[in-house]
């Protein structure tokens, strides 16, 4: 199933697959609508008998200064990116759960690291990583693996009225950063890794990867060792005095779940209070 809000593009991809000897259907419904997500999955199961892989790649940009963003534009971006991923993945997850197998690929973005005029886009793309982690956690027992990519590829603007606006000074900086990589920023340097994540050979789940220009690297959220107050009174002044220790990233860990993070903090607190009377 090839879905694109621009039905002609979905049809073109489907025809390319058929001409290469495969079988494909085209769909032009918006995944921002929950009913459409279910209908896309239902049509896939009706035609092919099952759904083994979902690649969530719907997106749009409505850039603008944070202080000036229209609420409707923010809602539209979140509905497409995060809502679309949820609306398609949930019914697909149910089908995969019944079959005992599935591969799900979410598309995030390096925008989550920060960039002016992209607050709605960055927020949606960061949320996708959280969604991916939970889907991976719940899917593991059912043979379902879920991962996310942060792709680098020049594919044209995602704006609803042409290329999206950027601050002029930051646009110049972005162009300068991209220019040395431009010749390698084709989708052919992203698609093979997506194919791996979608394959039976995929050995990872709940991970995120930057991929593009011939480079692949894991992206993760880590937990620093931090600072333990012990018997000290916890006040804003004490916290300010310990900020270097709190922010020291040496020997960070990467929790596999919320409970994993909680256990790690508990272990650090216990290690910081050895030999306290009345404790065993």
C-alpha positions in Angstrom: 0.0 0.0 0.0 1.4 3.4 -1.1 -0.2 6.3 0.7 0.3 9.9 -0.2 -2.1 12.9 0.2 -1.2 13.7 -3.4 -2.9 10.7 -5.0 -0.9 11.1 -8.2 2.3 10.6 -6.4 1.0 7.5 -4.6 -0.2 6.2 -7.9 3.2 6.8 -9.5 5.0 4.8 -6.8 2.5 2.0 -7.1 2.9 1.8 -10.9 6.7 1.7 -10.4 6.4 -1.3 -8.1 4.1 -3.1 -10.5 6.4 -2.4 -13.4 9.2 -3.9 -11.4 7.2 -7.1 -11.0 5.6 -6.4 -7.6 2.0 -5.8 -6.5 0.9 -2.5 -5.1 -2.2 -0.4 -4.2 -2.3 3.4 -4.1 -4.2 5.5 -1.5 -4.6 9.2 -1.3 -6.4 9.6 2.1 -5.0 11.8 4.9 -3.5 9.8 7.7 -4.2 12.7 10.0 -7.8 11.3 10.2 -8.1 8.3 12.5 -10.7 6.6 10.3 -8.5 6.8 7.3 -5.6 5.1 9.1 -7.9 2.2 9.9 -9.2 2.1 6.3 -5.7 2.0 4.9 -4.7 -1.0 7.0 -8.1 -2.7 6.3 -7.5 -2.3 2.5 -4.0 -3.7 2.9 -5.2 -6.8 4.8 -8.1 -7.3 2.3 -5.7 -7.2 -0.6 -2.7 -9.0 0.7 -4.0 -11.0 3.6 -1.8 -9.4 6.2 0.3 -6.4 7.0 4.0 -7.1 7.9 5.6 -3.7 7.6 4.5 -0.1 8.3 6.8 2.8 7.3 5.3 6.0 8.8 6.6 8.9 6.7 3.8 11.4 6.3 4.8 15.0 7.0 4.4 18.7 6.5 6.0 21.9 7.6 4.4 25.1 8.7 7.4 27.0 10.0 7.3 30.4 11.7 8.6 32.3 14.8 7.4 30.6 17.9 5.7 33.7 19.3 3.7 34.1 16.1 2.6 30.5 15.3 -1.1 30.0 14.7 -2.7 27.4 16.8 -4.4 25.8 13.8 -1.0 25.4 12.0 0.6 23.8 15.1 -2.4 21.4 15.4 -2.1 20.5 11.7 1.6 19.6 11.9 1.1 17.5 15.0 -2.0 15.8 13.5 0.0 14.8 10.4 3.3 13.6 12.0 2.3 12.2 15.4 -1.4 11.7 14.7 -0.8 10.0 11.3 1.8 7.7 12.8 -0.6 6.7 15.6 -3.6 6.3 13.3 -1.9 3.9 11.0 0.3 2.1 13.5 -2.5 1.2 16.0 -4.6 -0.9 13.6 -1.5 -2.3 11.9 -0.2 -3.2 15.4 -3.4 -5.2 16.1 -3.0 -7.1 12.9 0.6 -7.8 13.6 -0.2 -8.8 17.1 -2.6 -11.4 15.8 0.0 -12.7 13.3 2.8 -12.7 15.8 5.1 -10.7 13.5 5.6 -7.1 12.4 8.1 -4.4 11.6 7.3 -0.7 12.1 9.5 2.2 11.1 8.8 5.7 12.4 10.3 8.9 10.8 11.6 11.4 13.2 14.0 14.3 12.4 17.2 16.0 13.5 14.9 19.0 14.0 14.3 17.7 17.5 17.8 18.9 18.4 16.6 22.4 17.8 16.2 24.9 15.0 14.6 28.3 14.8 11.0 28.5 13.4 10.4 24.8 13.6 8.8 24.4 17.1 5.7 22.5 15.9 7.7 20.2 13.7 10.4 19.5 16.3 7.8 18.8 18.9 6.0 16.3 16.7 9.2 14.6 15.7 10.4 14.3 19.3 7.0 12.8 20.3 7.4 10.2 17.7 10.5 8.8 19.5 8.4 8.3 22.6 5.7 6.6 20.6 8.2 4.3 19.0 9.7 3.3 22.4 6.3 2.3 23.8 5.3 0.4 20.6 8.6 -1.4 20.7 8.1 -2.3 24.4 4.5 -3.6 23.9 5.3 -5.3 20.6 8.3 -7.3 21.7 6.3 -10.2 23.1 4.4 -10.5 19.7 7.4 -10.5 17.4 6.9 -6.8 16.5 10.0 -4.6 16.3 9.7 -0.8 16.0 12.5 1.7 15.3 12.8 5.3 14.2 15.0 7.1 11.7 16.1 10.7 11.5 16.7 10.9 7.8 18.9 13.3 5.8 17.8 13.6 2.2 16.9 16.4 -0.1 13.3 15.6 -1.2 11.8 19.1 -1.7 9.7 21.3 0.5 7.0 20.0 2.8 5.2 23.2 3.1 1.5 23.5 2.2 2.3 26.6 0.1 5.8 25.8 -1.3 9.1 25.6 0.6 8.7 26.5 4.3 10.2 29.8 5.6 13.3 29.9 7.7 15.1 32.8 9.4 17.4 34.3 6.8 20.6 34.1 8.9 19.9 30.5 9.9 19.0 29.5 6.4 22.4 30.7 5.3 24.0 28.6 8.1 21.9 25.6 7.1 22.9 25.9 3.4 26.5 26.1 4.4 26.2 23.0 6.6 24.4 21.0 3.9 26.5 22.0 0.9 29.5 19.7 1.5 27.0 16.8 1.7 24.6 17.8 -1.0 25.8 15.3 -3.6 25.2 12.4 -1.1 21.8 13.5 0.2 19.7 11.4 -2.1 17.1 8.9 -0.8 19.2 6.1 -2.1 21.4 6.7 1.0 18.4 6.3 3.3 16.2 3.6 1.7 18.6 0.7 2.3 18.6 1.2 6.0 14.8 1.5 6.1 14.7 -1.8 4.1 16.9 -3.4 6.8 14.6 -2.1 9.7 11.6 -3.5 7.8 13.2 -6.9 7.2 13.0 -10.1 9.2 16.8 -9.8 9.7 16.3 -6.6 11.8 17.8 -7.4 15.2 17.0 -4.2 17.1 13.9 -2.6 18.5 13.1 0.7 20.3 16.1 2.4 18.7 16.5 5.6 16.7 19.1 6.2 14.0 20.4 9.2 12.1 20.8 8.0 8.5 21.9 9.8 5.3 24.8 10.8 3.1 26.3 7.3 3.6 26.4 7.7 7.4 24.3 5.8 10.0 24.5 6.4 13.8 22.3 5.6 16.7 20.6 8.6 18.4 19.5 8.2 22.0 18.4 9.9 25.2 20.8 9.3 28.1 20.7 9.6 31.8 23.7 11.2 33.5 24.9 9.9 36.9 23.8 13.2 38.4 24.1 14.3 42.0 22.5 12.9 45.1 21.5 15.3 47.9 21.9 12.7 50.7 21.3 14.3 54.0 21.6 17.8 52.6 18.5 20.0 52.6 17.4 20.3 48.9 17.1 24.0 48.2 17.4 26.1 45.0 20.8 27.4 46.3 22.2 23.9 46.9 21.0 22.8 43.4 22.7 25.8 41.8 26.0 25.0 43.6 25.8 21.4 42.3 24.8 22.1 38.7 28.1 21.0 37.3 27.7 17.6 38.9 24.1 17.4 37.9 25.0 18.1 34.2 28.1 16.0 34.1 27.5 13.4 31.3 30.5 11.2 32.1 29.4 7.6 32.5 25.9 8.2 31.3 23.5 5.3 30.8 20.7 4.8 28.2 17.6 3.5 30.0 15.6 0.9 28.1 12.3 2.0 29.7 10.8 4.4 32.3 11.2 1.7 35.0 14.8 1.1 33.9 15.5 4.8 34.5 13.8 4.7 37.9 15.8 1.7 39.0 19.0 3.4 37.9 18.2 6.4 40.0 17.4 4.2 42.9 20.7 2.4 42.6 22.6 5.7 42.6 20.7 7.0 45.6 21.5 3.8 47.5 25.2 3.9 46.5 25.4 7.5 47.7 24.3 6.6 51.2 26.4 3.6 52.2 26.2 2.3 55.8 23.4 4.5 57.1 22.1 3.3 60.4 18.8 1.4 60.3 19.2 0.4 56.6 20.1 -3.0 55.3 
